[in-house]
């Protein structure tokens, strides 16, 4: 999923993907140089999912 300056919507979007009934998936977030906190949000989800 492309990520560029979408901190306002990113958590809702990722949560929507995670909460689908289909669970055998891989989420790839591509942060293309965001200047907002989108990158930090991606990192937080990455750590949360690995736990």
BAKOL-57508 format. One record per atom (N, C-alpha, C, O, CB): atom name; residue number from 1; chain; x, y, z; residue in one letter. Coordinates in steps of 0.001 Angstrom, whole numbers, plus 524288, in hexadecimal, padded with zeros to 5 digits. Glycine has a CB too. Layout:
CA, NUM, A, X, Y, Z, A
...
REM end
This chain:
N, 1, A, 80355, 7FB7F, 80000, X
CA, 1, A, 80000, 80000, 80000, X
C, 1, A, 8038C, 804CB, 80000, X
O, 1, A, 80709, 8052F, 8034A, X
CB, 1, A, 7FC31, 7FFF7, 804C4, X
N, 2, A, 802BE, 80863, 7FC71, X
CA, 2, A, 805E5, 80D26, 7FC79, X
C, 2, A, 80475, 810B1, 80103, X
O, 2, A, 7FFE1, 8114E, 80258, X
CB, 2, A, 80542, 81014, 7F759, X
N, 3, A, 8086C, 812FC, 80354, X
CA, 3, A, 807A1, 81671, 807D2, X
C, 3, A, 80A90, 81B88, 806C0, X
O, 3, A, 80F59, 81B81, 80645, X
CB, 3, A, 8098E, 813D0, 80D10, X
N, 4, A, 807C8, 81FD2, 80662, X
CA, 4, A, 80A50, 824E2, 805BB, X
C, 4, A, 806E9, 82919, 80833, X
O, 4, A, 802D1, 82A80, 8061A, X
CB, 4, A, 80B51, 82615, 7FFDD, X
N, 5, A, 808A2, 82B16, 80CA2, X
CA, 5, A, 805EA, 82F40, 80F74, X
C, 5, A, 8001C, 82E11, 81063, X
O, 5, A, 7FCB7, 8313A, 80F1E, X
CB, 5, A, 8066E, 83452, 80C78, X
N, 6, A, 7FF12, 8298C, 81294, X
CA, 6, A, 7F9AC, 827F1, 813A1, X
C, 6, A, 7F8D7, 8269F, 81964, X
O, 6, A, 7F599, 82351, 81AB2, X
CB, 6, A, 7F83C, 8233C, 8103F, X
N, 7, A, 7FBC5, 82933, 81CD1, X
CA, 7, A, 7FB5E, 827EF, 82262, X
C, 7, A, 7F5C5, 82846, 8245E, X
O, 7, A, 7F445, 8256D, 827F0, X
CB, 7, A, 7FED1, 82B8F, 8258D, X
N, 8, A, 7F2C0, 82BAD, 8221B, X
CA, 8, A, 7ED5D, 82C6A, 823DB, X
C, 8, A, 7E9EE, 82799, 822E7, X
O, 8, A, 7E63D, 826A3, 825D4, X
CB, 8, A, 7EB00, 8311B, 8211E, X
N, 9, A, 7EB20, 8249E, 81EE0, X
CA, 9, A, 7E7DE, 82027, 81D55, X
C, 9, A, 7EA8B, 81AE3, 81DF6, X
O, 9, A, 7E7FB, 816D6, 81D96, X
CB, 9, A, 7E635, 820C6, 817C6, X
N, 10, A, 7EF8B, 81ADE, 81EE6, X
CA, 10, A, 7F299, 8160D, 81EA7, X
C, 10, A, 7F0EA, 811E8, 8229C, X
O, 10, A, 7F047, 80D5D, 8212B, X
CB, 10, A, 7F83C, 8174D, 81F7A, X
N, 11, A, 7F032, 81354, 8276D, X
CA, 11, A, 7EEAC, 80F79, 82B69, X
C, 11, A, 7E974, 80CF5, 82A18, X
O, 11, A, 7E8DC, 80836, 82A99, X
CB, 11, A, 7EE5F, 8120D, 830D0, X
N, 12, A, 7E5B9, 8100A, 8286F, X
CA, 12, A, 7E092, 80DEE, 82705, X
C, 12, A, 7E110, 80A22, 8226C, X
O, 12, A, 7DE86, 8060C, 8225C, X
CB, 12, A, 7DCBC, 8126B, 825A1, X
N, 13, A, 7E448, 80B7A, 81EA3, X
CA, 13, A, 7E50F, 80822, 81A19, X
C, 13, A, 7E7B0, 802FA, 81B96, X
O, 13, A, 7E5F0, 7FECD, 819F8, X
CB, 13, A, 7E84E, 80AFA, 81600, X
N, 14, A, 7EBDC, 80346, 81EA4, X
CA, 14, A, 7EE9C, 7FE85, 82041, X
C, 14, A, 7EB1B, 7FB23, 823A6, X
O, 14, A, 7EAFE, 7F660, 822F9, X
CB, 14, A, 7F3A8, 7FFE2, 82335, X
N, 15, A, 7E841, 7FD7C, 82747, X
CA, 15, A, 7E49F, 7FA80, 82A8E, X
C, 15, A, 7E087, 7F7BC, 8273C, X
O, 15, A, 7DF14, 7F34A, 8285D, X
CB, 15, A, 7E1F0, 7FE1B, 82E8A, X
N, 16, A, 7DEAE, 7FA50, 82330, X
CA, 16, A, 7DAD3, 7F7F4, 81FB7, X
C, 16, A, 7DD0D, 7F31A, 81D07, X
O, 16, A, 7DA5E, 7EF26, 81C81, X
CB, 16, A, 7D8FF, 7FBEE, 81B9F, X
N, 17, A, 7E1E9, 7F36E, 81B5C, X
CA, 17, A, 7E466, 7EEEE, 818DB, X
C, 17, A, 7E525, 7EA83, 81CC5, X
O, 17, A, 7E3FE, 7E600, 81B94, X
CB, 17, A, 7E9AF, 7F07E, 81674, X
N, 18, A, 7E70F, 7EBC4, 82167, X
CA, 18, A, 7E810, 7E7D3, 8256D, X
C, 18, A, 7E315, 7E512, 82720, X
O, 18, A, 7E32C, 7E066, 82840, X
CB, 18, A, 7EAAD, 7EA52, 82A24, X
N, 19, A, 7DEBF, 7E7E5, 82754, X
CA, 19, A, 7D9DD, 7E5BE, 8295F, X
C, 19, A, 7D680, 7E300, 8254D, X
O, 19, A, 7D1FD, 7E1BF, 82665, X
CB, 19, A, 7D6C4, 7E9FE, 82BD1, X
N, 20, A, 7D88E, 7E20E, 820B5, X
CA, 20, A, 7D5AE, 7DF0A, 81CD0, X
C, 20, A, 7D512, 7D96A, 81EB1, X
O, 20, A, 7D805, 7D79A, 82208, X
CB, 20, A, 7D87E, 7DF34, 81773, X
N, 21, A, 7D143, 7D6B6, 81C8A, X
CA, 21, A, 7D089, 7D140, 81E09, X
C, 21, A, 7D4D7, 7CDC7, 81BBD, X
O, 21, A, 7D627, 7C9C0, 81E04, X
CB, 21, A, 7CB25, 7CF4F, 81C3F, X
N, 22, A, 7D701, 7CF44, 81758, X
CA, 22, A, 7DB52, 7CC55, 81506, X
C, 22, A, 7E05A, 7CDB7, 817EB, X
O, 22, A, 7E1F1, 7D240, 817F3, X
CB, 22, A, 7DBD7, 7CD86, 80F0C, X
N, 23, A, 7E2D2, 7C9EE, 81A4D, X
CA, 23, A, 7E74F, 7CAF4, 81DB4, X
C, 23, A, 7EC8F, 7C974, 81B52, X
O, 23, A, 7F0A0, 7CAED, 81D6C, X
CB, 23, A, 7E6A0, 7C816, 822BB, X
N, 24, A, 7EC95, 7C690, 816FE, X
CA, 24, A, 7F17B, 7C4D2, 814B1, X
C, 24, A, 7F362, 7C8E4, 810BE, X
O, 24, A, 7F327, 7C80F, 80C03, X
CB, 24, A, 7F0D1, 7BF66, 8120D, X
N, 25, A, 7F545, 7CD50, 812CC, X
CA, 25, A, 7F70B, 7D174, 80F53, X
C, 25, A, 7FBF1, 7D3FC, 81171, X
O, 25, A, 7FD4B, 7D370, 81606, X
CB, 25, A, 7F2C7, 7D589, 80E90, X
N, 26, A, 7FE84, 7D6B7, 80E0B, X
CA, 26, A, 8032E, 7D9A7, 80F7C, X
C, 26, A, 80227, 7DF56, 80E05, X
O, 26, A, 80080, 7E07D, 809A7, X
CB, 26, A, 80840, 7D773, 80CB0, X
N, 27, A, 8031F, 7E2CD, 811A4, X
CA, 27, A, 8024D, 7E857, 810B0, X
C, 27, A, 807A2, 7EAD9, 80FC9, X
O, 27, A, 80B16, 7EA94, 8131F, X
CB, 27, A, 7FF57, 7EB01, 81559, X
N, 28, A, 8083D, 7ED3D, 80B50, X
CA, 28, A, 80D1D, 7EFEE, 80A0F, X
C, 28, A, 80BE8, 7F5BB, 809AB, X
O, 28, A, 808EB, 7F76C, 8064E, X
CB, 28, A, 80F9B, 7EDD0, 804DB, X
N, 29, A, 80E43, 7F8BB, 80D25, X
CA, 29, A, 80D84, 7FE63, 80D35, X
C, 29, A, 8126B, 800E9, 80AF4, X
O, 29, A, 816BD, 7FFF7, 80CD8, X
CB, 29, A, 80C5E, 80070, 812DF, X
N, 30, A, 811C1, 80412, 806F7, X
CA, 30, A, 8162B, 806A8, 8046B, X
C, 30, A, 815CD, 80C7B, 80594, X
O, 30, A, 81286, 80F3E, 80367, X
CB, 30, A, 81637, 80599, 7FE5F, X
N, 31, A, 81934, 80E46, 80906, X
CA, 31, A, 81963, 813CB, 80A71, X
C, 31, A, 81D1A, 81687, 806A9, X
O, 31, A, 821CE, 81588, 806B0, X
CB, 31, A, 81B2D, 8148F, 81045, X
N, 32, A, 81AFA, 819F0, 80375, X
CA, 32, A, 81E06, 81C79, 7FF5A, X
C, 32, A, 81FA1, 82200, 800EA, X
O, 32, A, 81E8F, 825C3, 7FE1E, X
CB, 32, A, 81AE9, 81C9E, 7FA44, X
N, 33, A, 82233, 82271, 80567, X
CA, 33, A, 82454, 82771, 8070E, X
C, 33, A, 8206E, 82B1C, 80991, X
O, 33, A, 820CD, 82FDA, 808DA, X
CB, 33, A, 826AD, 82A0F, 80291, X
N, 34, A, 81CC7, 82916, 80C6C, X
CA, 34, A, 818F4, 82C61, 80F18, X
C, 34, A, 81BAC, 83038, 812B9, X
O, 34, A, 81FA2, 82EF6, 81524, X
CB, 34, A, 8150E, 82904, 8122E, X
N, 35, A, 8197F, 834E8, 81311, X
CA, 35, A, 81BAD, 838CD, 8169F, X
C, 35, A, 81856, 83958, 81B8C, X
O, 35, A, 8198B, 83C80, 81EF8, X
CB, 35, A, 81C24, 83E17, 813DB, X
N, 36, A, 81428, 83646, 81BE4, X
CA, 36, A, 810EF, 83638, 8209C, X
C, 36, A, 8127E, 8316B, 823D2, X
O, 36, A, 816BE, 82F50, 82309, X
CB, 36, A, 80AE8, 83624, 81F3D, X
N, 37, A, 80F3B, 82FB2, 82755, X
CA, 37, A, 8109C, 82B41, 82AAE, X
C, 37, A, 80ED2, 825FE, 82879, X
O, 37, A, 80E60, 82234, 82B67, X
CB, 37, A, 80E45, 82C04, 8300C, X
N, 38, A, 80DD0, 825B1, 82377, X
CA, 38, A, 80C2E, 820C3, 82106, X
C, 38, A, 81035, 81C74, 821D9, X
O, 38, A, 80EC8, 817FF, 822F4, X
CB, 38, A, 80B40, 8218E, 81B2D, X
N, 39, A, 8152D, 81DB8, 82154, X
CA, 39, A, 8194F, 819CE, 82217, X
C, 39, A, 81952, 81794, 82791, X
O, 39, A, 81A05, 812E0, 82846, X
CB, 39, A, 81E98, 81C29, 820EC, X
N, 40, A, 81890, 81AE3, 82B70, X
CA, 40, A, 81872, 81916, 830DA, X
C, 40, A, 813B7, 81597, 831D1, X
O, 40, A, 8140D, 811D0, 834C5, X
CB, 40, A, 8185E, 81DC1, 8349C, X
N, 41, A, 80F5E, 816D4, 82F5D, X
CA, 41, A, 80AA6, 8139A, 82FE7, X
C, 41, A, 80BAD, 80E35, 82D8A, X
O, 41, A, 80A3C, 80A3E, 82FD7, X
CB, 41, A, 805D8, 81643, 82D32, X
N, 42, A, 80E20, 80E0E, 82903, X
CA, 42, A, 80F76, 8090C, 8268A, X
C, 42, A, 812FA, 805CF, 82A17, X
O, 42, A, 8121C, 80120, 82AC4, X
CB, 42, A, 8122A, 809F5, 8213B, X
N, 43, A, 816E4, 80842, 82C56, X
CA, 43, A, 81A77, 80587, 82FE1, X
C, 43, A, 81798, 8036B, 834A2, X
O, 43, A, 8189C, 7FF09, 83654, X
CB, 43, A, 81EDE, 8092C, 8319E, X
N, 44, A, 8140C, 80679, 836C9, X
CA, 44, A, 81115, 804CB, 83B63, X
C, 44, A, 80DC5, 7FFFF, 83A1F, X
O, 44, A, 80D85, 7FC58, 83D3E, X
CB, 44, A, 80D95, 80944, 83D64, X
N, 45, A, 80B41, 7FFF9, 835A0, X
CA, 45, A, 80826, 7FB6B, 8341A, X
C, 45, A, 80BA0, 7F6B4, 8331A, X
O, 45, A, 80A32, 7F24E, 8346A, X
CB, 45, A, 804E6, 7FCA3, 82F3C, X
N, 46, A, 81020, 7F797, 830D0, X
CA, 46, A, 813BE, 7F358, 82FD0, X
C, 46, A, 81548, 7F0B0, 834E5, X
O, 46, A, 81550, 7EBE4, 83537, X
CB, 46, A, 81894, 7F558, 82CF4, X
N, 47, A, 8168A, 7F3BA, 838D2, X
CA, 47, A, 81806, 7F18C, 83DE6, X
C, 47, A, 81368, 7EEE3, 84086, X
O, 47, A, 81406, 7EAC6, 842EF, X
CB, 47, A, 81A34, 7F5D2, 84175, X
N, 48, A, 80EC7, 7F135, 84012, X
CA, 48, A, 80A0E, 7EF1A, 84286, X
C, 48, A, 8089D, 7E9CB, 8402C, X
O, 48, A, 80728, 7E635, 84306, X
CB, 48, A, 80579, 7F2F7, 841E7, X
N, 49, A, 808FF, 7E948, 83B18, X
CA, 49, A, 80780, 7E472, 8386A, X
C, 49, A, 80B67, 7E01C, 83982, X
O, 49, A, 809E7, 7DB8C, 839BF, X
CB, 49, A, 80711, 7E55B, 83285, X
N, 50, A, 8104F, 7E16A, 83A2C, X
CA, 50, A, 8145E, 7DD70, 83B28, X
C, 50, A, 813F2, 7DB15, 84092, X
O, 50, A, 81617, 7D6E2, 84183, X
CB, 50, A, 819C3, 7DFCB, 83A77, X
N, 51, A, 81142, 7DDA8, 84427, X
CA, 51, A, 810D4, 7DBAD, 8498C, X
C, 51, A, 80D7D, 7D6F7, 849F5, X
O, 51, A, 80CC7, 7D4E2, 84E3B, X
CB, 51, A, 80EBA, 7DFC1, 84D14, X
REM end
